[in-house]
Amino acid sequence: MKENRKLQILVQCLFQVMISNICLILYVLFCSVFLKTQSILLSLSAPTMVALVVQPICLEKILFKSKVNYSQYIIVVISALIIILFCSLVNIPEKTILILHFILIGFSEEILYRMIILDRMKSSYNILESIVITALIFAFLGHISEPILDNLMVRFPLGIFLAFIRIKFNNIGIPTIIHTLYNVLVTF
C-alpha cells in the first residue's frame, strides 16, 4: 500500500513538471507571436512565472486538493508582473533587466521544485529520497533542453544543495537568493 502511494506521488510530481514545461513552451510561443517584443521580461520571465508558479499552484489546489495557502506567492507573482509591465514602459539598463529576470526565474523554479514538488515528495518519501528525487526532476526534466552532462554535474548537485537549504531553514527565500546568485554568476 505504501509503495503504491509513493508511486502515485512520484507520478503526480512528474505530471506537474511536464505540464509546467509544456505550458512554459506554449506561453513563450504565444508571447513571441502576439507580443512581438524583445523584452526578456515579457517574453520569458512572465511566462516562466505563470508556468512554474501560477499553473502548478492551480493544479495543486484543483487537481490535488492541496490545503496549503499559496496566496502570498500569488501576490508576489502579481507584483512581479506589474513590475515587468512597468519595466517594459521605461528605459532600464540591460544588466538591471537581466538581474531582475534571474530573480524571477530563481523564484519561479524554487516555488515549483523546492516547495511544491519537494513538499509533495516529503509526504511519502523520507527526506533524503525526497531531496534526491526532486534534484533529479529539477536537473533532468526542468532543464531538459540542456546537455545531460551539465545537468548531471551542475544542476543535480545544485538541486540537492538548494533542497537541503530549503529544508534546513524551512524558507523558500534563502534558496531563491542562492539560485539567483548562481544564475547571475554563471551569466556574467
Secondary structure as UniProt FT lines:
FT   HELIX           2..30
FT   HELIX           31..35
FT   HELIX           41..45
FT   HELIX           46..49
FT   HELIX           50..54
FT   HELIX           55..62
FT   HELIX           71..89
FT   HELIX           94..109
FT   HELIX           110..117
FT   HELIX           118..122
FT   TURN            123..124
FT   HELIX           127..136
FT   HELIX           137..141
FT   TURN            142..145
FT   HELIX           148..150
FT   HELIX           151..155
FT   HELIX           156..169
FT   HELIX           173..187
//
